[in-house]
Amino acid sequence: MKGLFSKEKWKYAFYTVSHPVDGYYEIRHRERGSVAVALALVIIFSLSFSINRISASFIVNDVDPLDVDALTELLAVLMLFLLFCVGNWSITCLMEGEGRLKDIAIAFGYGMIPMIVCFNLGTVVSWAVAQNEEAFYYMIIGVGIAYGLFMILVGIMQVHNYTLGKTLITIFLTFIAMFIIIFIVLLFVDLINQVYGFFFSIYQELIFRM
């Protein structure tokens, strides 16, 4: 466990931010990445997002802090992370992708670093901007999101050894796969509820007749 969270693993995650192409290549072919670090970064991003919604200045934020449920948002982000990884892996298995599930998780997780930095920086900057200066705040948030998505795109392209066009098609199909997974899970949950209700009604009938 100590090795998974070693200083070198964290340093390499930040190296990937400045050298995404080389960084993701090394992750896939030389085992330089860490799933544990990627998961930790996803959690930190969720907390940074919640802190931004709670603490950003009223000039740029109209969310009532009492309406923010950090735990629910964390579970939602983790669910999105899991769905994307499984969806992308299932699609790329059919499209000759070279990346493993762990490589996809690392590509997604490391892409959170620019978003973490910019959401926290934006929260601080929001308290310094005056009315009509909101553009500075939105520019910081926008840059973080854009570069984070760029890193995820490059990561998926590198770990699967795809061209840009094939990567974009794969990501589009990944979102379709995510919706299919959600639909199947909801059907399964509904089936379980119906089975439970059937046996519970039988149980009640037996109790009343005894």
N, C-alpha and C positions, 0 to 999 in steps of 0.2 A: 504493500500500500504506500509506503514511503517513497518507493521508486516511481510510482505513478504520479505523485505530487511533488516530484523533485524540482529543484530550482532550474535544472536544465530543461525540463519539460515546459515549464512556464516561460522561460527565456525563448525557447523555440516557438512557442505560440505567438509571442510578440514579434519574433523574426518573420513569421509568416505574414504578418500585417504589412511589413515593408517589402517583402519579397514573396508575394503570393504564388507566383508560378513555380519558382524554385522550391519554396517551402512546401507546397502541396505535393510536388514531385517526390521530395525526400520522405514525406509522410507515407506515401504509397509504396515506395520502392526500398526505403531504408528504415522503416519502422520508427520514424522520429516523433510521431505524434502520440497523444494520450487521450483515450476515451474519457478517463476520469477528469482530466483538465477541461475537455470539451463540455462535459456535463456540468462541471462547476461554473464554467463561463455562461452557460445557458441559465443557470440558477441566478448568477450575479446579474445578468441582463434583466431577468424578470424583476428582481428586487430594485434595480436601477429604474426600470420603467414605472414601478409602483411608487417609488420615492419621488420621481418626477411628477406624477399625477397628484401626489399629496402635497409636495413642497414647492412646486413651481409658483412663481408670482402670479397674482390674480390678473395681471396685465396680459399674460399669455395662456392662462389656465382658468377655465370656468367650471372645473370639476370640483364638486363638494368632497373634501377629504374624507368625510364620514361615509361616503358611498364607495370608497375604494376598499376592496377586500384583497389584500396582498396574497393571501393563501390561495384564493380562487384563481387569481391571475397567474400565480406560480404553477398551479396544476394545469391551467390552460396552455401556458407556454411549454411545459414539459410534454403535454399531450400532442401539441403541434410538432414539437421536436421528434417525438417517437413516430408520429404518423408520417412525417416527411421522410425520415430515415427508412422506415419499412416500405413506404410507397415507392421511393426512389430505387431501393434495392430490388423490389419485386419487378419493377419495369426494366431496370438495367440488366437483370438476369436474362431477360428475353431479348435484349438488344446488344448482346456481346460486350457488356460493360465489364471492366477489369476490377473495379472497386469492390471491396468487401463492405459489409454493414458497418464495421468499425471505422472504415475510411470515410464513409458518408457522414457518420456521426461527428467525426473530427472536423470534416470540411464545414459542416453546419455550425458546430460549436465555436470554432475559431473565428468564423464570420461575425460572431457576437461582439468581438473586442472593440471595433470602431463604434458600434452602437452603445456599448457600455460607457466608453469614454465620452462620447458626445451627449448622451442623455444626462450624465452627471454634470458635465460642463455646462450644458444648457440650463440645468436646474440652477446652478450658481449664477450664470449670466442673467437669468430671468429676473433676479433680484436687483440687478444693476441697470437694466434697461428702463427707459422712461416710455411714456405713451408715444405711439407712432415710431418706436424703435424696435418693434417686435421682430422685424426682418432679421436682425442679428441672431435672435434665438432660433427662429425657424430655419435659418441657414445652417446653423450648427447641427440641429437635429436632422435636417435633410442630408447634409454631408455624411453624417454617421450612418444613416439608413442606406444611402446610396452605396457607400464604400463597403458596408457590411454585405449587401446583396451582391455586389461585384465580387467580393471574396468568396462567397458561397458558390457563385457561378463558376469562377476559376477553379475552385476546389473540386466541384463535381466534374468539370471538364478534365482536370488533371488526373484524378483518381480513377476515372473510367477510360482515360485515353481517347476522348471524343474530340470531334471538331466543335466549333462554336455552334454551328447550325444544329448538329445532332444533340448537343447539350441542351439547347433551348427547347427542342422537341421533347426531349426526355423529361425536362422539368414540367412542361405542360402536361404530359402524360402522368407525371408523378402526382399532380394535383387531382387529376381524374381518379387515379388509384386511391388517393386519400379519401375522396368522397365515397368511393365504392366500399372501402374498408369501414368507414363510419356507417354506411347504410347496412352492411352485413352485421356489424356489431349491434346496431339498433334492432334489427330483425331478430338476432339471437336473444337479446335482452327481452324483447316482447314475447318470444316463444317461451323463455324461462318463466316469465310472469304468468303466461297462460297455463303452463303446466302446473305451476305452483297453485294458481287459483283453482284448477280442476281437482287436484288432490286435497286442497284445503276444504273445498265444498264437500267432497266425499267424507273427509274427516268430521266435518260438522254434522252431516247426515247420520253418521254412525254414532256420534255423541248424543244427538237428539233421540235416537231410537233405543238407546240403551237405558 
